[in-house]
Amino acid sequence: MTETEGTVVELADLLRHPEDLDKISFLKSEFTRKKAAIDGQLKIGLKDQLEVTQNGMSSINDGQRTVNQIKEEMMKIDKLCAEAQNMIRDFPDINLVSQVHRNFSQVEAMKANIESFDERLKDLEQLLREDDQDMENQPNLLNIHYGLTQLRDIRDDAMDQIKRASDTSLESHLQDYFTRLDDVIDWFDDHVGTACMNLIPLVQADNQGMVVRLALVIEEEEKSDRKVKALQDAQREYKDLASRFKSMTAGPKQPRGYKEKFLKAIEFYAQPQFDKAEERFLEEPDKLANIMKWYFNDLYVVKAGMTGLMPKKWRIFKTYTDIYHKMMHDWLIKHIDNPELSPPHMLSIIDWSEQYYTKMSKLGWDQTSLQPHVLDNRESELIREYRQLIVKSVDEWMDRMFAADRKSFIARAPDSLDTDSHGYFRTKTLGDMWRMLKEQTAVAGSSNRADVAEGVFDAMFRALKARQNMWQNMIDSEAQKFKHPSPASTETGGESMQIFQDWLVAIANDQIACIDDNEDSPNQLSYLTRFHHDLSPLVSPSYLSRTATPALDALRDGFVDLGTHCITTFVSLIFTIDFRSTVSDFFVPQKWYHEYAMKRITTTFDDYVADYCKVLHRSLLDVLVEELADELLVHYLSSVRNKGAKFRRADPFTEKFKDDVLTAFEFFQNLGNKSELAGLVTVDFGAIKQKWRVVDKMVRLLEAEKASVAAVYEDFKREYWDLQIGWVESVLRARDDFDRGMLSGVKAKAGEVYVERGVETIMSKVK
């Protein structure tokens, strides 16, 4: 991906929604500020780099000149030596005697050192045992180091001579002889390591003597290592020349690395404290500043108490700061790169960056001197990740809850529903869902960033809308199993249908609970209203007006629609299952005139209302009654298509229509007067009666003279603009005097009549 493509992708992530365009000015100012800060850092860094480069080049030139001078001087010395041999007549004999004497002195010194080696080693062991009893002070540290350095040099010289000798048969014996020295060195190194690991506690305890002794040991070893390295470089570059000067090969042969071990001990001392901090941070992410107090306390101890006790060239405070800062950087980066990092932990780290640099400035360090940046300048990325973590958590919670609801809904276990304090049926996860949303709202709000909260609320709006759609699709899918059962289906039983209807009631009640504010009790607000109150102070005014309010209104409408859809499905199942044979009797002369189908239907209605009036939210009870009235009217009008439906002139169909309508009216009019429904059913009977006036229009089509049918149709059409010509044709065909001329006249009239579209009437449902 090119740099331009990467920029486009990042901009697309920042401006995902139209309302995000309002943030352009804010983003522009933020990016301008960051660019200025980065430019400033680059200028300072470039200046420092140029100074370092210039100093380095000057040092290289000075070093090259020094090397050339040394080389010239050594060549002069070599030349003088050669000339001196020619100037002195007996120089070869004198030189031979001198070498013999020198070798004899070296052998005599080596013999003395070897003979006293064991005794001197025992003395050092005794000093180490004494220091074992007083590890906080180690008074013999310098003496032990001095003695060990001498013994190490003796061993190194002896091993070097035996390797250069023509007979190396005694090398293994000599190695065994010096084995105890390695044990004592390890013992001494343990003492030094213990002191290094407790350096800060030693300073805090004001044990300056111990700190100084340790510093002297490390400094001396550092000098020795530099000498060894210089010797190795000289031997590598000027091997022939260096071999002539035996004094250059005396002393240590390999670096011992005490200074490196000392620096490593600083890390080893801090690492356990980082580990303890991590344990506490995982438990209490909001207390990171308190958890990291030790970090700044350590650096303050170094600045105030250790700087004067260490060699100035070490710049010990900067050394500690660089090591600690790198460990802090690595510790934070490890956490932010962890895919399992929770939103509270991510937020704590984001907030920590500014606090960290504020505290470090009090210690005398500005941000540019602490490299790399403690979060690698990833704050903007981390904020997006933090927002995405909350969004991911919301999506995962919603998916898990709906999966549980789906499983319970499809299984339709009798104990899978709950009841609220009013006795209404409810699902078990609705309260958990809103509680989760409230918790995630609090998490988003704790960031104190409107852009974070707005991104989270966008995800919540989408999740809630998706939940509404998934419920509706699942309800429709399960309802089809009752309406069109397969041969192997088990969904046709009465008990199974009752549980399904209980679920429909519970889901409908859930939707009302989301939007129903109790006006009599201000403390009993709906879930959606409380959600609105929670999000309002966390977002910008423009987001609230342009995005949040319309989204909340859409959700409110969606809850109403889903609750109504549940009741509509409930009622449609009654007609599909309970009235499958009853409705088919309407308008069939052999059955309609002699049986009381309408009475059986209203009696069944009465049973359903009585059964569910206590478990269905009172606002939905009126919806149920209205849906029963509408669905009954639609099925009644649509029954004109029943097989065998016929209206003969000689039959009293007008009186039968009147009887059916009065039977239905009696049920709906008296419903609110029943004692168990008193105060619960408040449906407007006048509105129901007005809808049923359409039956009179149908009767007029049936009883009109042939010549008047077209005029009756025109009157019908003008009052009910969505009257379907197909249904009118079915009505006309049900007349015993039907002929094609009658239908042609109606169709011709339909082509002539123009009516304006308006609000849908009951006839829109009659096909």
N, C-alpha and C positions, 0 to 999 in steps of 0.2 A: 504494500500500500504506500503510495506517495505521500509526501507531506501535505499536499493540497487535499488529497482524499481523506487523510486523517483529520484535517481541520473541518472538512465538510461533515464527517461523521460526528465529530464532537459538537458542532453547532446543531446538527439534527437532534442530538441527544438533549441539548439544552433547550431547544425550541420545538418541543414535540407537539404542542397544542397552540391553537390560534391566540389564546389569551397570554401565552408566554411572550408574545411580541411586546407586551407592556414592560417586560423585564429588560428590553434591549439597552435602555439608558443605564439601568443599574449594572448590567453585565459589562457595558462599555467602560463605565467608571471603574469597575472592579478590575477589569483586565488592564486598563491604563495604569492603575495604582500598582498592580503586580509587575507590569512591564517596567515602570519607573524603578521599582525596588530591585528587579533583576538587573536592569542597566547599571544601577548604582553598585550592586554587588560585583558585576562584571568589571566595572571601571576600577574598583578597589582591588579585585583579584588580579586584573591585568597589571596594575601598578606594582602590586606585591611581586607578581611573577617576573616582571621586568627587573625589579631590584634584585630578586634572587638570582636571575639569569646573569645580570651584570656582575654581581658579587661572585657568582660561580665562575664566570669567565676570568675575572681578575684573579681568583684563587688558583685556577688552572694555570694561568700564565705565570703567577708567582711560583707555583709548585714546579712548573717545567723549568723555570730559570734555576731554582734551587737544585733540582735533579741534575741539570747540566753542570752546575758549579761543582756539585759533589763528584760527578763523573770525572770532570776535569781534574779536581784535586786528587782523586784516587789514581788517576792515570799519572799525575805528577809524582805521587808517592811511589807508584810502581816503577816509574822511570828512575827515580832517585835510588831505589833499592837496587835496581839492575846496575846503575852506574857505580854505586858504593861497592858492589862486589868486585868490580874491575879496579877500583881505586885501592882497595886493601889487598895486599899480596896474599895473605893467608886467610882470606875471608871464608873460603869453603870449609877450612878446618875449624875456624872460630864458629861458623854457623852450625856445623855438625855438633860441636861441643855444647853450644847453646841449646840446640834442640834436645840433646840427651839430657841436659840439666833440667830443661823445662818439662820434658816427659817424666823424668824421675820425680820432680816436685808434684806433678799432677797425680802420678801413681801413689805417691806417699799421702797426698791429701785425700784421694779416693779411698785408700786403705783405712785412713783414720775415720772417714765418714761412714764407711761400711761397718767398721767395728763399733762405732758409737750409735749406729742407726737404730738398733733395737732398743737401746736404753732411752734414747731421745723419744722414740715412739711411745714407750711406756709412760714417760713424763707427760706427753700430750694426752694420752688416754686418761691419766689421773686428772688433768685439768678439765677434760670433757666431763668426767664423772662429777667433778665439783660443780660445773655449770649446769649439769642435769638437775641439781638440787636447787638451782636458782635461775630458772629459765627466763624470768622477767628481767634480770640484770646481766647475766652471763659476763661476769667481771673478767674472765680469762679469754674473752673472744679474740682480742688483738694478739695476745701471746700465742694462742693456739694457731692463729692464722700465720703468724710469722714463722713458727716452728714448722708447720705443715708446708709452707712455701719452700723452706730450706730442704726438707726431706723430699718434696716433689722434684726440686732441681737436682738433688743427688740421684734420685731414681732415673730421671730423664737423661742425665749425663751418662750414667752407667749403662743404661739400655742403648743409648746412642753409640757409645764406644764399643759395646759388644757386637752391635750390628755392623760396625765398620771394621771390626777385627777379622783377620783371616780365619780364625778358629771360632765358630759360633756354637760349639757344642755345649757351652755353659749357659746359653741364653735362657732355656727353660728353667734351669735351676735358679737363675737370677730372678726370673719372673715369680717363681714360687716364694722367693725370699721377700719380695716386695708386696706380696698379697695382702698382708695385714695393713699396709698403708692405705690400700683402697678402702678397707673397712673403716678405718679411722677418718678418711676423707668423707665417706658417706655419712658418718656420725656427725662430723663438723658441718656438712651441708644441711643436715637435718636441723641443726641449731640455727644456721643462717636462715634457712627457709622458714622456721618457726618465727624468728624475729621479723622477717619480711612480711609474713602473713599477719603479724600483730603490730605493724608499724603505727597505724592510726591509734589503736588503743594505747600504745606506749606513749605517743605524744599527748593523748588525752590524760594519761596518768602522770604527765610531766616527768617522764623517765628520759631526760635529755641525754644522759650519759650513754645509755644503751643505743639510742638512735644515732649518736655521733660515732660510736664504735662500729656499728653496722655500716654506716656511710663510708668510714675509712677503709673497711675491708673491701666493700664493693668498688670504691674508687681505685684502690690499689690493684685490684684484679682487672679493672677496666684499663688501667695503664699497661698492665702486663699483656693483655689481649691486643692492645694497639701495637705494642712492641713486636709481638709474635706475628701479627699480620704484616707489619712493615718488613720484618725479616723475610717472611715468605714471599712478599712481593720482590724484595731485592734479590733473593736467591733465584726467583723465577726469571727475572729480567737480566741479572748480571751474575749468572751462576759461577762462571770461571773466576771472576774477580772476587766474589764474596767468599769463595772456598779458600782463598789465601789468608783471610783474616779469621783466625780461629775464635777470636773474642765475639764475633758476630753470631756464632753458633751456640754460645753458652746460654743457659737459662731455659725457660719453658719452650717446648717445641710445638704445642697446639693451644689454641684459645680455650679458656675454661668457661667462658660464657656466663659469669656471675651477674654482669649487668643485665643481660637478657633475661636471666632467671628472676632477677629483682623486678623487672618490668612485668614479667609474666605473673609474679606473685601479687602484683596490684590487681590484675584481672581475677586471679583465684580468690583474693579477699572479697572482691565486690560480687562475684558470681553467686555465692550462696544468698547474699542479700537480695539480688535480683530474683532468685528462685522463690524466696519467701514473699517478696513483693508480688510475684506472679500469682501465688496461691491466694493472697488476700485480694488482689485485683479481680480475679475470676469470681470471687464471692461478693465483693463490694466495689463494683466499677466506679461508682460515684465518689469514692474516697481516694482516688489516685494521688492527689496532691498530698494528702496526709500519709499515704503509704510510702511515698518517695522522700519523706523528710530526711531519712538517713543519707541519701545521696548528696544533698547540699550540706548537711552537717559534716560529712567526710571531707568534702572539698574545702569547707571553711577551716576545718582542723589543719589541713595541709597548708592553706594560705597563712593562717595565723600562727601555727605552732611548728611547722616542719620546714618552712622555707629557709630559716636561718640556721638550721642544723645540717643542711645538705650542701654539697658543692654548688656554687652559683651557676657553673656551666651546665649543670643538669636541668636548670629551670624546672625544678620539681613540681611547682604548682601547675605549670602548663602541661607537664608530662602526665600528671594525674588527671587533669581536665580532659586532655585528648583521649586518654584511655577510657575514662568514665563516659565521656560524650559518645564515643564510638559504641560502647556497650549499651548505652541508652538508645542510640539510633537503631542498633541491631535488635534490641528487645522490642521496641515499638514496631519496627518493620515486620518482625516475625508475627506479631499479633495482627497487624492490619492485612497481612497476606494470608491469614488463616481463613479459609472459606466458611468455617463454622463460627466465626466471630459474631456475637450477638449485637444488636443495635445499641444497647446501653454501653457496652464496652467500646464500640466504635466511636460513639459520641464522646466518651470520656477521653479517648486518645486525641480526638480532634481538638477538644478544649485544652488538653494538656500542653499542646505545642506553645501556645501563647504564654501560658503560666510558666513553662520551663524557661523560655528566653527571658522572661521578666526576672525570675529568680537568679538566673545566671548573670544578668546585668548587674545585680546587686553584689555579685562576687567579682565584678570587674571585667566581664567578658561580654562583648557585643556579639550580635548574631553573625556578622560576617567572619569573625575569628573562630567560630565553631563550625567546622566542616567535617563531614557533609551535613546538610540540613537535617535536623532531627527526624523529619518526616519526608525527606527527599522532595520537599515542595509539592506534596501531593494532597494538600488540604481540599482543593476543589474536587479532585477525584474522590477523596474520601467522603466528602459530603454527599456526592452522588451515590457512592456505594452505601453510605449510611441510609439514605432515603430508599435505595433499592433493597436493603436488608429488611426494612420495615415493610415495604411492599411485598417482598417475598414471604415474610412471616404472615401478613394478612392473607395472601393468596393461599398459602399452605393451610392455614386455619380454616378458611372458607371451604377449601376442597375437602379437607377431612370431615368437617361438619356435614357438608352436603352428602358425602359418601356414606356417613352414618345414617343420615335421614333417608337416603335412597334405599339403603339396605333394609332399614326398618319398614319403610313404606311399601316396598315390593314384597317383603315377607309378611307384612301386616299381622305381626304378633299382637295378641290382645293387650299385652301390658306395655306396648311401645308408646302409648300416649300418656299425657299428664293432664292435670286440671289446675287452674289457678285459684286464687282466693275467692273468686266469684262462682266457682264451679264450672267454668267454661273449659271445654276441651282445648288442649294446647300441645304442641310438639315439645320435645325435651331439650332441643338445642337452641331455640330462639334466644333465650336469656343469655346463654353462653356466648352466642355470636355477638350480641351487642356489648356484653362485658369485655370480650376480646377487642372489639373496635374501640372501646373507651380506653383500654390499656394501651393500645397502639397509638391512639390519639395523644395520650400523655407522653409516650416515648417520643413521638414526633415533636410535640410541644417543648420537650426538654432541650431540644437543639437550639431553641430561641432563634430559629431561622424560618422565615415565612416560606421560602422556596422549598425547603424540605417538607414542611407541613402541607403545602399545596400539592406537591407531587404525591404524597401519601393519601391525601383526600381524593385526588383523582382516581387512584387505584381503588379506594374504598367505594366510591360511587360506581365504578365499573363492576366491582365484585358484587355489590348489592343488586345492581340491575341484572347481572348475569344470573344471580340466584333466583330472582323473580322469573326470568325466562326459563331457567332449568326446571323450576317447580311447575310452571305451566305446561311445558313439553312433557314432563313426566306424568302429570295428571292426565293429559290427553292420551298419552300412550297407554296408561293403565285402564282408562275408561273404555278404550277400544276393545280391550279383552272381554268386557261385559257386553258391549254392544254387538261385537262380532266374534263370539267365542269360537275357538277351534274345537275339533272333536275331542282332543285330549285335554282341553282346558278345564281347570278346577275353579274358575272364577264365576261360575254361574250360580253357585249355591247362595241361599239367602243370607247365611251367616257371613260368608266372605264379602258379599256386597254391603252388609251392614257395617263391617269393619272399615271397608273402603270409604263409605259415606261418613263414618266417624272421623277418618283421616281428613276428608274434605272439610268437615266442620272445623277440625283443629287447625288446619292450614289457613282457613278463612279467618278464624279468630286471631291467629298470629298476625295477619296483615292489619287487622284493626288495632291490635296492641301496639303496632309500630307507629300508628298515626293518631290514635284517639287520645286527646288531651281531656283530662277530667276537669271541667270548668268549675265544679264545686270544690275541688281540692287542688290548689295551685302546686302542691308538692307531688302530685301524681301526674306527671307529664308523660307523654308518649316517648318511646325510644327515639324516634326521629327528631322530636323537638329537643330532647336532651342532647342528642348528637349535634344538632344545630348550635345549641348554646356552647358546647365544648369546642367546636371548631372556629367559631366566630372570632375570638380574640387571638387566634393563632395565625390568621391569614391576613393578607393585605385587603384594604377596602375594595379595590378594583376586582380582585379575585372573588370576594364575597358577593359582590353585586352581579358580576358577569358570568361567573362559573358556578359557585356554590349554591346560590339561591335557585337558579334554574334547575340545577341537578337535583336539589332537594325537592323541588316542586314535581319534577319528573318522577322521582322515587315515590313521592306521596301518591301521585296518580297511579303509578305502577302497583302500589300496595292495594289501592282501591280496586283496580282492574283485576288483580289476581284474586282478591277476596270475592269479588262478584263472579269471577270465572268459576271458582270453587262451588258457589251456590248454584250457578247455572248448570254445571256438570252434575251436581247432586240431583237437581230437578229432572234433568234429561234422563238420568238413569232410572228415575221412578217411572217415567213413561216408557222407557225401553224395556225394563224388566217387569214392573208391576202391572202396567196397563197394555202390555203387548197384545193381548187378546181382546181387551175391553175396547180400546180405541178402534179396532178393526170392525166393531159392530155398528158404529155410527153410520147412519144414512142407508143401512141395508134394511129394506122394508121388513123382512122376516124377523129381524131381531130388534131393530131400533124402536119400533112402535110398541113392542111387547115386553121389553126389558128396561131396567133402570140403570143404564151404564153411567150416566152423569152422577147419579146418587152414589154408586159404588166408588167412583173416583173421588168425590168430595169426602166420603167417609174415610178413604185411605189418606187423603190430605190431612184430615183431622187427626188421624193417628200419628202421622209423621210430625206434625206441628207440636202435638202433645209430648212426643218422645224427645224432641230436640229443643224445645223452648227454654229449658233450663241450662243446656250445655252450649247453646249458640249465643254469641254476643247479641245483645238486644238490638243494636243498630243493624245487624245482619238478619234479624228475624223479619223485619219489614221487607228486606230484599228477598228473603225466601218466599214470603207471601206474594209479592209482586211477580216473582219468577214463576210461581205456581199458576197464578192467574194468566200470565202471558203464554206460558208453555201449553196450558190447557186450551186457551183460545186458538193458538197456532195449530195444535193437533186437531182440534174440533173443526176448524176451517179446512185443514188439509185432508180431512177424512172424506171429502168429496171424491177423492181418488180411490177410496176403498173399493175392493172388488165386490161387485153387486150393488153398489150405491145407486139409488134411483129415486126420483121424486115424481110420483104420479099425480095427475090433477085430482084424482078422486080421493087420494089419501090425505089425512089431516096433518100434513108435514108442518104447516104454519104453527098449529097448536103445539106440536112436538118440539119445535124450535123454542117456542116460548117457555115450555115446561123445562127444557134443559137450561136455558138461560136463567130462569128464576131459581132453579136448584143451585146453580153456581153462585148466583147473587146471595142467596140465603146463607151459604157457607161463608163467603168473604165478608158479608155485612155483620154477621153475628160472631165472627172470630174474636174480636176484641172484647166482647161482652162476657166471655167465659172466665170463670173465676181464676183458673190457673194461668190465664193469659192477660189478666187485668193489668194495665199499665205497661205491658210488654209490646203488644202489637198496636202500632199507631198508624198503620198504613191508611192512605186516603182512599176510601171506598169509591168516592166520586170519580177518581182517576181510573180505577178499574172499570167502573160502569161505563165511562166514556169510551174506553178501548173496545168494550164488548158491543158498542153500537154498530160495529162493522157487521155483526151477525144479521142485523136488520137489512143492511145493504145486500147481503147475500140472499136473504129471503126475497127481496124485491126482484133480484135477477131470476129467481126461480118461479115466482108467481106472475111476473109481468107477461102481458100479451106479446106475441111474437113481434108485432109491429113496434112495440114500445121498448123492446130489449136494448136496442142501441142507445136510446135516450137514457134508460136507467144506467147503462154502462158509463155513459158520459158523465152523469151526475156522480157516480161512484168514483170515477177516475179523477174528477176535479177535487174531490175531498181527500182522496188517498192517491197522491201522485205516483207512489211506488207500487201501485196495483199491477200484478203480473198478468199479462194476457194469457199465459199458459194456464193459470189457475182459473181464469174466467172461462176459458174454453172447457175445462173439466166440469165446471158448474153447469154450463149450458148443455154439455153432453149428458149430464145426469138427469135432465128433464126428459120426461117420457115423450114430449112432442118435439124433440130436437130435430132440426134439419140444417143442412149446410147453408141455406139462405140466411138463417138466423146468425150463424157464426160469421158469414161473410159481411153481414151488416155491421157486426161489432168490430170486426177488423178494419172495415172501412172507416168507421167512426174513430177508431184508435189512431188511424193515420191523420185524421183531421184535427183531433183535439190536441191542443198544446197546453201543457201545465208546467209551472215553474217548480224546480226541485226545491225541497225544503227539508225540514227535520224528518228523519226516518219515522214511518208509522209502523204499526203492527203488521201491515201487509207486506213489508219488506222481508219478513221472515216466512211468509206463506208463498211457497214456490208452485 
